[in-house]
Amino acid sequence: MKKRYGLLMSMVLAAGTLLSACGSDEAASGDKKDDGFKVAMVTDTGGVDDKSFNQSAWEGLEAFGDENDLEEKKGYKYLQSEKQSDYRPNLNNLVRQNYDLIYGIGFLMQEDIQKVAQQQEAAQFALVDSVAVDKEGNPLENVASITFKEHQGSFLVGLVAGLQTKTNKVGFIGGVESELISKFENGFLAGVLTANPDAEVLTQYAGDFNDAAKGATIASALYGKDVDVIYHAAGGTGAGVFTEAINRKKNGEDVWVIGVDRDQFEEGIYDKENNKSVTLTSMVKRVDTAVFEVSTQTKDGNFPGGKIVEFGLEQDGVGIAPTEDNVTEESLTMVKEYKEKIVAGEIEVPKTAEEYEAFKSEK
């Protein structure tokens, strides 16, 4: 049976990242009532049930609420963004409701959270997947910037793809081209190359994090070119990749998907009776743990405003899902070996195209 990490994973954050904030302890409104700590988040357009990034963040907030006996919708809550123009109104809405910590989920929210944070200097925010700065490029003291070493986790699932492909063709589907998704892509490319120099990686971007139909179309095209393993870093668009893979699996094709952000084993189930899934493994990004940890620090009076809180392999902030159903022993052994090398600093995983080319030239 599938093994899972608990939501309340014990972690040690990078040195110096969780210092006490320099900002005010007062809330955005001077007449705030002392009715207990309250925390909330604004989703991106993928929504809180996207089976990926937003859902993981919400699971972390739910775990924090349970741990601290907070009542949902009073002590903790989320506001859904149907479109990008909802970001700023949702953030301001939560400020007016006197939430002590307000999360913006996703790098697409950077501009809006920077604007609101500078207007509401007494409020405390956390931005996931990007760094909040002012016009001069200085960190905003009332925003904690939460980032991850996605390239490290992507390298590990790249090893699995490289070892387990039977066609020597694997695929990568990204959501929106950006510095962030480049980390997923180039880490994956490096992992595949390390495990199987003969494998070819076909890459395509959807230009959207919330278009399952487009995800299915791109996956169909890649599988049609003999790709047998696809790694997606595309949020809700990735749901279409699973749909296409499931349909093909039911028709007897030997195809796989590598999930992202959370363990996506269930999204790939095509045979419920025998618990069979097209999910080879997943690159787990512990957004849930990050949200839980930063919320706890803030509640304890140690809000990391103006700091970058980074989660990598060393902090168990990224990695592969503990799903061994479809992963071979050979792959698991290689993953363990290279995880140790990365943590020890023996290997620097590339996160940009330029770094990947340099990595490739050394092979």
PyMOL commands that set and color helices and strands:
alter all, ss='L'
color gray80, all
select helices_A, chain A and resi 53-67+84-96+107-119+150-164+179-195+212-223+235-250+266-268+287-299+313-315+329-343+353-361
alter helices_A, ss='H'
color red, helices_A
select strands_A, chain A and resi 39-42+76-79+101-105+125-128+143-148+169-174+200-205+229-233+256-261+269-271+276-277+279-285+308-311+318-320
alter strands_A, ss='S'
color yellow, strands_A
deselect
rebuild
show_as cartoon
